[in-house]
Amino acid sequence: MFFKQALEKQLDNWIADLRENANLPVSLRLWNGTEYPLGHFDKPAVTLTVREASALPLLLTPSLDNLGEAYVQGKIDFEGRLTDIIKVGYGFSATATRRAGGALYKVAQHFAHTKQDDKESIQYHYDVSNDFYQLWLDPNMVYSCAYFEHGDEDLATAQLKKIDHILTKIRLQPNQTLLDIGCGWGALVLRAAQKFGARCVGITLSQNQFDLATERVRAAGLSDRVEIRLQDYRDTAGTFDRITSVGMFEHVGKDNLPGYFRRIRELLADDGYAMNHGITSPDPDNGATPMDGAEFMDRYVFPQGELPHIGLVLRTMQQGGLEAFDVELLRRHYAQTLHHWAENFEARGDTIRSLVGEKKYRIWRVYLAGCAHAFETEKMAIYQVACHKAGLPASTLPWSRRYIYDQPIGSKD
């Protein structure tokens, strides 16, 4: 009885605090049917249903980790537009952060990142099923930030423009060799061979990606120009004129970035170009992030994922023997990409549920919509960094960025 009264008093204080300081457009509905407004409104944008009493402590300390956990476990449910639900989640979390004096979770922990660990992490994330990704990605299954040249492109067009943007930046020429680290389902190497005439090797640690990418190469009649390998970048041998890494280095680990870039340098021809395209943290100290979802992300989405600040990326790139010559922020582009993915996911929700089950459906629903909000509000960022081997003469560098735009991005010549 005493515990129940104490919990009810805590709940009353929490509701009063939210109404006063956060004024969220939310109606809180308890398992017994009782409803509480958490703000001042005529009609709630979101209704939050608490299905069992065990979820109340999670609401009283409402980090995104706690809210995400409660939603995935079915202890709470939300009704409303997905974008409004995510904003409400951040509103809860911001209130908790203010009360806690600004203490935030770490984006990532320092892991050993052995080859076996990295393989298991990649397979956990990417080997859900190819059918799952096909339901909400573009037809080429490009699972990385698209490039919206004008802002009104559809997702499929923007993904091709992203690939062309990268390949143009690194000045890919016919018959040059290209290594794509983390090649996904093969979209970039296929485009590099078909449009640019390159000879390509794509590597992945995902069995599902390897199988489908290999089949796509065969179906396109490009087996003589494109090879897909189930291989770790640390085990790759040879020399390549061009190297790309798109949406992969988030799995490397911050402590391992110098070695990662050093390996790229070892694989790169002396006059070669490389491109690293990856998500970064806004925190210059490479520690906490306002995203406040580290435990949820590590447990359910990206095991052992780590996000460095762009400053650390450039420093470790130089430590690895590479000189950056072009750095481009694509945060707006990733917010747009994720909005497309989240909309596709919502539109095919029933099919996705039947394919992967309720729990995984909830995980990915929160993840996609939450990341869209994170890129909108600079909780996360993403950069393309083009580089070449350090110590080369200035004459090896382009005079300007004009060459990137001399031909229309995404043109099919």
C-alpha positions as a Markdown table, in Angstrom:
| # | Residue | x | y | z |
|---|---|---|---|---|
| 1 | Met | 0.0 | 0.0 | 0.0 |
| 2 | Phe | 2.8 | 2.4 | 0.9 |
| 3 | Phe | 4.7 | 1.6 | -2.3 |
| 4 | Lys | 1.5 | 2.2 | -4.4 |
| 5 | Gln | 0.9 | 5.6 | -2.7 |
| 6 | Ala | 4.6 | 6.6 | -3.1 |
| 7 | Leu | 4.5 | 5.6 | -6.8 |
| 8 | Glu | 1.2 | 7.6 | -7.3 |
| 9 | Lys | 2.8 | 10.6 | -5.7 |
| 10 | Gln | 5.8 | 10.3 | -7.9 |
| 11 | Leu | 3.5 | 10.1 | -10.9 |
| 12 | Asp | 1.5 | 13.2 | -9.9 |
| 13 | Asn | 4.8 | 15.1 | -9.4 |
| 14 | Trp | 6.1 | 13.9 | -12.8 |
| 15 | Ile | 2.9 | 14.9 | -14.6 |
| 16 | Ala | 2.9 | 18.3 | -13.0 |
| 17 | Asp | 6.5 | 18.9 | -13.9 |
| 18 | Leu | 5.9 | 17.9 | -17.5 |
| 19 | Arg | 2.8 | 20.1 | -17.8 |
| 20 | Glu | 4.7 | 23.1 | -16.4 |
| 21 | Asn | 8.1 | 22.7 | -18.1 |
| 22 | Ala | 7.6 | 20.6 | -21.2 |
| 23 | Asn | 4.0 | 21.2 | -22.1 |
| 24 | Leu | 3.8 | 18.1 | -24.4 |
| 25 | Pro | 0.8 | 17.6 | -26.6 |
| 26 | Val | 0.3 | 14.1 | -25.0 |
| 27 | Ser | -2.5 | 12.3 | -23.3 |
| 28 | Leu | -1.2 | 9.7 | -20.9 |
| 29 | Arg | -3.5 | 6.7 | -20.6 |
| 30 | Leu | -3.0 | 4.1 | -17.8 |
| 31 | Trp | -3.8 | 0.4 | -17.9 |
| 32 | Asn | -7.0 | 1.2 | -15.8 |
| 33 | Gly | -8.3 | 3.7 | -18.3 |
| 34 | Thr | -7.3 | 6.8 | -16.4 |
| 35 | Glu | -6.0 | 9.6 | -18.6 |
| 36 | Tyr | -3.8 | 12.6 | -17.8 |
| 37 | Pro | -3.0 | 15.5 | -20.1 |
| 38 | Leu | 0.8 | 16.2 | -20.1 |
| 39 | Gly | 0.4 | 19.7 | -21.6 |
| 40 | His | -2.1 | 22.4 | -22.4 |
| 41 | Phe | -4.0 | 21.5 | -25.6 |
| 42 | Asp | -7.5 | 21.0 | -27.1 |
| 43 | Lys | -6.6 | 17.7 | -28.8 |
| 44 | Pro | -3.5 | 15.5 | -28.1 |
| 45 | Ala | -1.1 | 14.9 | -31.0 |
| 46 | Val | 0.0 | 11.7 | -29.3 |
| 47 | Thr | -1.7 | 9.3 | -26.9 |
| 48 | Leu | 0.7 | 7.3 | -24.7 |
| 49 | Thr | -0.8 | 4.1 | -23.3 |
| 50 | Val | 0.9 | 2.4 | -20.4 |
| 51 | Arg | -0.1 | -1.2 | -20.5 |
| 52 | Glu | 1.3 | -2.4 | -17.2 |
| 53 | Ala | 2.4 | -0.8 | -13.9 |
| 54 | Ser | 6.0 | -2.1 | -14.4 |
| 55 | Ala | 6.5 | 0.5 | -17.1 |
| 56 | Leu | 5.9 | 3.5 | -14.8 |
| 57 | Pro | 9.5 | 3.6 | -13.4 |
| 58 | Leu | 10.7 | 3.9 | -17.0 |
| 59 | Leu | 8.5 | 6.9 | -17.6 |
| 60 | Leu | 9.6 | 8.5 | -14.4 |
| 61 | Thr | 13.2 | 8.4 | -15.8 |
| 62 | Pro | 12.3 | 8.8 | -19.5 |
| 63 | Ser | 15.5 | 8.5 | -21.5 |
| 64 | Leu | 15.2 | 7.4 | -25.1 |
| 65 | Asp | 16.8 | 4.2 | -24.0 |
| 66 | Asn | 14.0 | 3.5 | -21.4 |
| 67 | Leu | 11.2 | 4.6 | -23.7 |
| 68 | Gly | 12.5 | 2.6 | -26.6 |
| 69 | Glu | 12.9 | -0.5 | -24.3 |
| 70 | Ala | 9.4 | -0.1 | -23.0 |
| 71 | Tyr | 8.0 | 0.2 | -26.5 |
| 72 | Val | 9.9 | -2.8 | -27.9 |
| 73 | Gln | 8.8 | -4.9 | -24.9 |
| 74 | Gly | 5.1 | -3.9 | -25.5 |
| 75 | Lys | 4.8 | -2.2 | -22.1 |
| 76 | Ile | 3.8 | 1.1 | -23.7 |
| 77 | Asp | 2.2 | 2.0 | -27.0 |
| 78 | Phe | 1.8 | 5.3 | -28.9 |
| 79 | Glu | -1.0 | 6.5 | -31.1 |
| 80 | Gly | -0.4 | 9.4 | -33.5 |
| 81 | Arg | 1.8 | 10.4 | -36.4 |
| 82 | Leu | 5.3 | 8.9 | -36.2 |
| 83 | Thr | 7.0 | 12.2 | -36.5 |
| 84 | Asp | 5.0 | 13.6 | -33.5 |
| 85 | Ile | 5.7 | 10.4 | -31.5 |
| 86 | Ile | 9.5 | 10.9 | -32.0 |
| 87 | Lys | 9.3 | 14.6 | -31.0 |
| 88 | Val | 7.4 | 13.6 | -27.9 |
| 89 | Gly | 10.1 | 11.0 | -27.1 |
| 90 | Tyr | 12.8 | 13.7 | -27.3 |
| 91 | Gly | 10.6 | 16.0 | -25.2 |
| 92 | Phe | 10.4 | 13.4 | -22.4 |
| 93 | Ser | 14.1 | 12.8 | -22.6 |
| 94 | Ala | 15.0 | 16.5 | -22.5 |
| 95 | Thr | 13.0 | 16.9 | -19.3 |
| 96 | Ala | 14.8 | 14.0 | -17.7 |
| 97 | Thr | 18.1 | 15.4 | -18.8 |
| 98 | Arg | 17.4 | 18.8 | -17.3 |
| 99 | Arg | 16.5 | 17.2 | -14.0 |
| 100 | Ala | 19.6 | 15.1 | -14.0 |
| 101 | Gly | 21.8 | 18.1 | -14.5 |
| 102 | Gly | 22.7 | 17.3 | -18.1 |
| 103 | Ala | 24.1 | 13.8 | -17.6 |
| 104 | Leu | 23.9 | 12.0 | -21.0 |
| 105 | Tyr | 24.7 | 8.5 | -22.1 |
| 106 | Lys | 27.9 | 7.8 | -24.0 |
| 107 | Val | 27.4 | 7.3 | -27.7 |
| 108 | Ala | 29.6 | 4.2 | -27.6 |
| 109 | Gln | 32.0 | 2.2 | -25.5 |
| 110 | His | 35.5 | 1.2 | -26.4 |
| 111 | Phe | 35.4 | -2.4 | -27.7 |
| 112 | Ala | 38.1 | -4.7 | -28.9 |
| 113 | His | 36.5 | -5.0 | -32.4 |
| 114 | Thr | 38.1 | -8.3 | -33.2 |
| 115 | Lys | 37.4 | -9.6 | -36.7 |
| 116 | Gln | 35.0 | -12.1 | -35.2 |
| 117 | Asp | 33.2 | -9.4 | -33.1 |
| 118 | Asp | 32.8 | -7.2 | -36.2 |
| 119 | Lys | 31.5 | -10.0 | -38.3 |
| 120 | Glu | 28.9 | -10.9 | -35.7 |
| 121 | Ser | 27.8 | -7.3 | -35.3 |
| 122 | Ile | 27.5 | -6.8 | -39.1 |
| 123 | Gln | 25.5 | -10.0 | -39.5 |
| 124 | Tyr | 23.2 | -9.1 | -36.6 |
| 125 | His | 22.3 | -5.9 | -38.3 |
| 126 | Tyr | 22.3 | -6.7 | -42.0 |
| 127 | Asp | 21.2 | -10.4 | -42.0 |
| 128 | Val | 17.7 | -9.7 | -40.9 |
| 129 | Ser | 16.6 | -10.8 | -44.4 |
| 130 | Asn | 17.0 | -9.4 | -47.8 |
| 131 | Asp | 13.2 | -9.4 | -48.2 |
| 132 | Phe | 13.0 | -7.1 | -45.1 |
| 133 | Tyr | 15.3 | -4.4 | -46.6 |
| 134 | Gln | 13.6 | -4.7 | -50.0 |
| 135 | Leu | 10.3 | -3.6 | -48.4 |
| 136 | Trp | 11.5 | -0.1 | -47.5 |
| 137 | Leu | 14.8 | 0.7 | -49.4 |
| 138 | Asp | 14.9 | 1.9 | -53.0 |
| 139 | Pro | 14.9 | -0.8 | -55.8 |
| 140 | Asn | 18.8 | -0.9 | -55.8 |
| 141 | Met | 18.8 | -1.5 | -52.1 |
| 142 | Val | 21.2 | 1.3 | -51.1 |
| 143 | Tyr | 21.3 | 1.4 | -47.4 |
| 144 | Ser | 23.2 | 4.8 | -46.8 |
| 145 | Cys | 22.5 | 8.5 | -47.1 |
| 146 | Ala | 21.1 | 9.5 | -50.5 |
| 147 | Tyr | 22.0 | 12.7 | -52.4 |
| 148 | Phe | 19.1 | 15.1 | -53.1 |
| 149 | Glu | 20.7 | 17.5 | -55.6 |
| 150 | His | 17.5 | 19.6 | -55.8 |
| 151 | Gly | 15.6 | 18.3 | -52.8 |
| 152 | Asp | 12.6 | 17.0 | -54.7 |
| 153 | Glu | 14.1 | 13.8 | -56.1 |
| 154 | Asp | 12.4 | 10.5 | -55.4 |
| 155 | Leu | 14.5 | 8.1 | -53.3 |
| 156 | Ala | 15.7 | 5.8 | -56.1 |
| 157 | Thr | 16.9 | 8.8 | -58.1 |
| 158 | Ala | 18.6 | 10.4 | -55.1 |
| 159 | Gln | 20.5 | 7.1 | -54.4 |
| 160 | Leu | 21.9 | 6.9 | -57.9 |
| 161 | Lys | 22.9 | 10.5 | -57.6 |
| 162 | Lys | 24.7 | 9.7 | -54.4 |
| 163 | Ile | 26.7 | 7.0 | -56.0 |
| 164 | Asp | 27.6 | 9.1 | -59.0 |
| 165 | His | 28.5 | 12.0 | -56.7 |
| 166 | Ile | 31.0 | 9.7 | -54.9 |
| 167 | Leu | 32.5 | 8.2 | -58.0 |
| 168 | Thr | 32.8 | 11.6 | -59.7 |
| 169 | Lys | 34.5 | 13.0 | -56.6 |
| 170 | Ile | 37.2 | 10.3 | -56.7 |
| 171 | Arg | 37.6 | 10.8 | -60.4 |
| 172 | Leu | 36.9 | 7.2 | -61.4 |
| 173 | Gln | 38.1 | 6.4 | -64.9 |
| 174 | Pro | 37.5 | 3.5 | -67.3 |
| 175 | Asn | 39.4 | 0.3 | -66.5 |
| 176 | Gln | 40.6 | 1.6 | -63.1 |
| 177 | Thr | 40.3 | -0.8 | -60.2 |
| 178 | Leu | 37.9 | 0.1 | -57.4 |
| 179 | Leu | 37.6 | -1.5 | -54.0 |
| 180 | Asp | 34.3 | -0.9 | -52.1 |
| 181 | Ile | 34.6 | -1.6 | -48.4 |
| 182 | Gly | 31.2 | -2.7 | -47.0 |
| 183 | Cys | 29.6 | -3.0 | -50.5 |
| 184 | Gly | 26.1 | -3.8 | -49.2 |
| 185 | Trp | 24.0 | -5.4 | -51.9 |
| 186 | Gly | 26.4 | -4.2 | -54.7 |
| 187 | Ala | 24.7 | -1.0 | -56.0 |
| 188 | Leu | 27.9 | 1.0 | -56.0 |
| 189 | Val | 30.2 | -1.5 | -57.7 |
| 190 | Leu | 27.5 | -2.3 | -60.3 |
| 191 | Arg | 27.1 | 1.4 | -61.1 |
| 192 | Ala | 30.9 | 1.9 | -61.2 |
| 193 | Ala | 31.2 | -0.9 | -63.7 |
| 194 | Gln | 28.2 | -0.1 | -65.9 |
| 195 | Lys | 28.5 | 3.7 | -66.1 |
| 196 | Phe | 32.2 | 4.4 | -65.4 |
| 197 | Gly | 33.7 | 1.3 | -66.9 |
| 198 | Ala | 35.7 | 0.4 | -63.7 |
| 199 | Arg | 36.9 | -3.1 | -62.6 |
| 200 | Cys | 35.6 | -3.6 | -59.1 |
| 201 | Val | 35.9 | -5.6 | -55.9 |
| 202 | Gly | 33.2 | -5.3 | -53.3 |
| 203 | Ile | 33.7 | -6.8 | -49.8 |
| 204 | Thr | 31.1 | -7.4 | -47.1 |
| 205 | Leu | 30.8 | -9.5 | -43.9 |
| 206 | Ser | 27.1 | -10.1 | -44.4 |
| 207 | Gln | 26.3 | -13.5 | -45.9 |
| 208 | Asn | 22.9 | -12.2 | -47.1 |
| 209 | Gln | 24.5 | -9.2 | -48.8 |
| 210 | Phe | 27.2 | -11.4 | -50.4 |
| 211 | Asp | 24.6 | -13.8 | -51.8 |
| 212 | Leu | 22.3 | -11.2 | -53.4 |
| 213 | Ala | 25.2 | -8.9 | -54.6 |
| 214 | Thr | 26.8 | -11.9 | -56.3 |
| 215 | Glu | 23.5 | -12.8 | -58.0 |
| 216 | Arg | 23.0 | -9.2 | -59.1 |
| 217 | Val | 26.5 | -9.1 | -60.7 |
| 218 | Arg | 25.8 | -12.3 | -62.5 |
| 219 | Ala | 22.3 | -11.1 | -63.7 |
| 220 | Ala | 23.8 | -7.9 | -65.0 |
| 221 | Gly | 26.4 | -9.8 | -67.0 |
| 222 | Leu | 29.3 | -8.1 | -65.2 |
| 223 | Ser | 31.1 | -11.1 | -63.6 |
| 224 | Asp | 34.2 | -10.3 | -65.7 |
| 225 | Arg | 34.3 | -6.8 | -64.2 |
| 226 | Val | 32.9 | -7.1 | -60.6 |
| 227 | Glu | 33.9 | -9.5 | -57.9 |
| 228 | Ile | 32.0 | -9.7 | -54.6 |
| 229 | Arg | 33.9 | -11.2 | -51.6 |
| 230 | Leu | 32.8 | -12.3 | -48.1 |
| 231 | Gln | 35.8 | -10.7 | -46.5 |
| 232 | Asp | 37.1 | -8.4 | -43.8 |
| 233 | Tyr | 38.9 | -5.3 | -45.1 |
| 234 | Arg | 41.9 | -6.2 | -42.9 |
| 235 | Asp | 42.3 | -9.4 | -45.0 |
| 236 | Thr | 42.0 | -7.8 | -48.4 |
| 237 | Ala | 45.1 | -7.8 | -50.5 |
| 238 | Gly | 46.2 | -6.0 | -53.6 |
| 239 | Thr | 46.4 | -2.4 | -54.9 |
| 240 | Phe | 43.5 | -0.3 | -56.0 |
| 241 | Asp | 43.3 | 2.9 | -58.0 |
| 242 | Arg | 40.2 | 4.0 | -56.1 |
| 243 | Ile | 38.7 | 2.9 | -52.7 |
| 244 | Thr | 35.2 | 3.7 | -51.3 |
| 245 | Ser | 33.8 | 3.1 | -47.9 |
| 246 | Val | 30.1 | 4.1 | -47.6 |
| 247 | Gly | 28.3 | 3.6 | -44.3 |
| 248 | Met | 30.8 | 1.2 | -42.9 |
| 249 | Phe | 33.3 | 2.9 | -40.7 |
| 250 | Glu | 30.7 | 3.4 | -37.9 |
| 251 | His | 31.5 | -0.3 | -37.1 |
| 252 | Val | 35.3 | 0.2 | -36.9 |
| 253 | Gly | 35.5 | 1.7 | -33.4 |
| 254 | Lys | 37.1 | 5.0 | -32.6 |
| 255 | Asp | 40.3 | 3.5 | -31.2 |
| 256 | Asn | 40.8 | 1.6 | -34.4 |
| 257 | Leu | 40.4 | 4.5 | -36.8 |
| 258 | Pro | 44.1 | 5.1 | -37.3 |
| 259 | Gly | 44.6 | 1.4 | -38.3 |
| 260 | Tyr | 41.5 | 1.5 | -40.5 |
| 261 | Phe | 42.8 | 4.5 | -42.5 |
| 262 | Arg | 46.3 | 3.0 | -42.5 |
| 263 | Arg | 44.9 | -0.1 | -44.1 |
| 264 | Ile | 43.2 | 2.0 | -46.8 |
| 265 | Arg | 46.5 | 3.7 | -47.5 |
| 266 | Glu | 48.2 | 0.3 | -47.9 |
| 267 | Leu | 45.6 | -0.8 | -50.4 |
| 268 | Leu | 45.6 | 2.5 | -52.3 |
| 269 | Ala | 47.7 | 3.2 | -55.4 |
| 270 | Asp | 50.3 | 6.0 | -55.0 |
| 271 | Asp | 48.2 | 8.2 | -57.3 |
| 272 | Gly | 44.9 | 6.9 | -56.0 |
| 273 | Tyr | 41.9 | 8.5 | -54.4 |
| 274 | Ala | 39.7 | 7.2 | -51.6 |
| 275 | Met | 36.3 | 8.3 | -50.1 |
| 276 | Asn | 35.0 | 7.7 | -46.6 |
| 277 | His | 31.3 | 8.4 | -46.2 |
| 278 | Gly | 30.1 | 7.9 | -42.6 |
| 279 | Ile | 28.0 | 9.0 | -39.7 |
| 280 | Thr | 29.6 | 11.2 | -37.0 |
| 281 | Ser | 28.8 | 12.6 | -33.6 |
| 282 | Pro | 28.3 | 16.3 | -33.0 |
| 283 | Asp | 30.4 | 16.1 | -29.8 |
| 284 | Pro | 33.9 | 17.4 | -30.3 |
| 285 | Asp | 35.1 | 15.5 | -27.3 |
| 286 | Asn | 33.9 | 12.2 | -28.8 |
| 287 | Gly | 32.0 | 11.3 | -25.7 |
| 288 | Ala | 28.3 | 12.1 | -24.9 |
| 289 | Thr | 25.7 | 13.0 | -27.5 |
| 290 | Pro | 22.3 | 14.6 | -27.1 |
| 291 | Met | 20.8 | 11.7 | -29.0 |
| 292 | Asp | 20.6 | 9.8 | -25.7 |
| 293 | Gly | 19.8 | 6.4 | -27.1 |
| 294 | Ala | 23.1 | 4.6 | -26.8 |
| 295 | Glu | 22.0 | 1.6 | -24.9 |
| 296 | Phe | 18.9 | 1.0 | -27.1 |
| 297 | Met | 21.0 | 1.3 | -30.3 |
| 298 | Asp | 23.8 | -1.0 | -29.0 |
| 299 | Arg | 21.3 | -3.6 | -27.7 |
| 300 | Tyr | 18.9 | -3.7 | -30.6 |
| 301 | Val | 20.3 | -2.1 | -33.7 |
| 302 | Phe | 24.1 | -1.5 | -34.0 |
| 303 | Pro | 26.0 | -3.7 | -31.6 |
| 304 | Gln | 29.5 | -2.1 | -31.0 |
| 305 | Gly | 28.7 | 0.9 | -33.2 |
| 306 | Glu | 30.7 | 4.0 | -32.4 |
| 307 | Leu | 30.4 | 7.5 | -33.8 |
| 308 | Pro | 33.5 | 9.8 | -33.9 |
| 309 | His | 33.4 | 13.6 | -34.3 |
| 310 | Ile | 34.5 | 14.8 | -37.8 |
| 311 | Gly | 37.6 | 16.3 | -36.1 |
| 312 | Leu | 38.7 | 12.8 | -34.9 |
| 313 | Val | 38.0 | 11.4 | -38.4 |
| 314 | Leu | 40.4 | 14.0 | -40.0 |
| 315 | Arg | 43.0 | 13.5 | -37.3 |
| 316 | Thr | 43.0 | 9.7 | -37.5 |
| 317 | Met | 42.9 | 9.9 | -41.3 |
| 318 | Gln | 46.2 | 11.9 | -41.2 |
| 319 | Gln | 47.6 | 9.5 | -38.6 |
| 320 | Gly | 46.9 | 6.7 | -41.0 |
| 321 | Gly | 48.9 | 8.4 | -43.8 |
| 322 | Leu | 46.0 | 10.0 | -45.8 |
| 323 | Glu | 45.4 | 13.7 | -46.6 |
| 324 | Ala | 41.8 | 14.9 | -46.8 |
| 325 | Phe | 41.2 | 17.2 | -49.8 |
| 326 | Asp | 37.4 | 17.5 | -49.8 |
| 327 | Val | 35.0 | 17.4 | -46.9 |
| 328 | Glu | 31.2 | 17.7 | -47.4 |
| 329 | Leu | 28.4 | 17.7 | -44.8 |
| 330 | Leu | 25.3 | 15.7 | -45.9 |
| 331 | Arg | 23.2 | 16.0 | -42.7 |
| 332 | Arg | 20.2 | 17.4 | -44.6 |
| 333 | His | 20.4 | 14.7 | -47.1 |
| 334 | Tyr | 20.3 | 11.9 | -44.5 |
| 335 | Ala | 17.3 | 13.5 | -42.7 |
| 336 | Gln | 15.5 | 13.4 | -46.1 |
| 337 | Thr | 16.7 | 9.8 | -46.8 |
| 338 | Leu | 15.5 | 8.6 | -43.4 |
| 339 | His | 12.1 | 10.3 | -43.8 |
| 340 | His | 11.7 | 8.3 | -47.0 |
| 341 | Trp | 12.7 | 5.1 | -45.3 |
| 342 | Ala | 10.4 | 5.7 | -42.3 |
| 343 | Glu | 7.5 | 6.5 | -44.6 |
| 344 | Asn | 8.1 | 3.3 | -46.7 |
| 345 | Phe | 8.4 | 1.4 | -43.4 |
| 346 | Glu | 5.0 | 2.7 | -42.1 |
| 347 | Ala | 3.3 | 2.1 | -45.4 |
| 348 | Arg | 4.4 | -1.6 | -45.4 |
| 349 | Gly | 4.0 | -2.1 | -41.7 |
| 350 | Asp | 1.6 | -5.0 | -41.8 |
| 351 | Thr | 3.8 | -6.9 | -44.3 |
| 352 | Ile | 7.0 | -6.2 | -42.2 |
| 353 | Arg | 5.3 | -7.4 | -39.0 |
| 354 | Ser | 4.3 | -10.6 | -40.6 |
| 355 | Leu | 7.9 | -11.1 | -41.9 |
| 356 | Val | 10.0 | -10.2 | -38.9 |
| 357 | Gly | 7.6 | -10.3 | -36.0 |
| 358 | Glu | 6.2 | -7.6 | -33.7 |
| 359 | Lys | 9.4 | -7.0 | -31.6 |
| 360 | Lys | 11.7 | -6.4 | -34.6 |
| 361 | Tyr | 9.1 | -4.3 | -36.3 |
| 362 | Arg | 9.0 | -2.0 | -33.2 |
| 363 | Ile | 12.8 | -1.8 | -33.0 |
| 364 | Trp | 13.2 | -0.7 | -36.6 |
| 365 | Arg | 10.2 | 1.6 | -36.5 |
| 366 | Val | 11.7 | 3.5 | -33.5 |
| 367 | Tyr | 15.2 | 3.4 | -35.0 |
| 368 | Leu | 14.3 | 4.8 | -38.5 |
| 369 | Ala | 12.1 | 7.6 | -37.2 |
| 370 | Gly | 14.4 | 8.5 | -34.3 |
| 371 | Cys | 17.4 | 8.8 | -36.6 |
| 372 | Ala | 15.5 | 11.0 | -39.0 |
| 373 | His | 14.8 | 13.4 | -36.1 |
| 374 | Ala | 18.4 | 13.1 | -34.9 |
| 375 | Phe | 19.8 | 14.3 | -38.3 |
| 376 | Glu | 17.2 | 17.0 | -38.5 |
| 377 | Thr | 18.2 | 18.5 | -35.1 |
| 378 | Glu | 22.0 | 17.9 | -35.3 |
| 379 | Lys | 22.0 | 15.0 | -32.8 |
| 380 | Met | 24.0 | 13.2 | -35.5 |
| 381 | Ala | 25.9 | 14.3 | -38.6 |
| 382 | Ile | 27.3 | 12.6 | -41.7 |
| 383 | Tyr | 30.3 | 13.6 | -43.9 |
| 384 | Gln | 31.9 | 12.5 | -47.1 |
| 385 | Val | 35.7 | 12.9 | -46.9 |
| 386 | Ala | 37.8 | 12.4 | -50.1 |
| 387 | Cys | 41.5 | 11.8 | -49.6 |
| 388 | His | 44.7 | 10.6 | -51.1 |
| 389 | Lys | 48.1 | 9.5 | -49.7 |
| 390 | Ala | 49.7 | 12.1 | -47.6 |
| 391 | Gly | 53.0 | 13.8 | -48.6 |
| 392 | Leu | 52.2 | 14.1 | -52.4 |
| 393 | Pro | 53.1 | 17.2 | -54.4 |
| 394 | Ala | 50.5 | 20.0 | -54.5 |
| 395 | Ser | 50.2 | 19.4 | -58.2 |
| 396 | Thr | 48.3 | 16.2 | -57.5 |
| 397 | Leu | 45.4 | 18.1 | -56.0 |
| 398 | Pro | 42.5 | 19.6 | -58.0 |
| 399 | Trp | 42.4 | 23.4 | -58.4 |
| 400 | Ser | 38.7 | 23.5 | -57.4 |
| 401 | Arg | 35.6 | 21.4 | -56.9 |
| 402 | Arg | 34.2 | 22.3 | -60.3 |
| 403 | Tyr | 35.1 | 18.8 | -61.7 |
| 404 | Ile | 32.5 | 17.3 | -59.4 |
| 405 | Tyr | 29.7 | 19.2 | -61.1 |
| 406 | Asp | 31.0 | 19.5 | -64.7 |
| 407 | Gln | 28.5 | 16.7 | -65.7 |
| 408 | Pro | 25.0 | 16.5 | -64.2 |
| 409 | Ile | 25.0 | 14.3 | -61.1 |
| 410 | Gly | 23.2 | 11.1 | -61.8 |
| 411 | Ser | 23.2 | 11.5 | -65.6 |
| 412 | Lys | 23.0 | 8.2 | -67.5 |
| 413 | Asp | 25.4 | 8.8 | -70.4 |
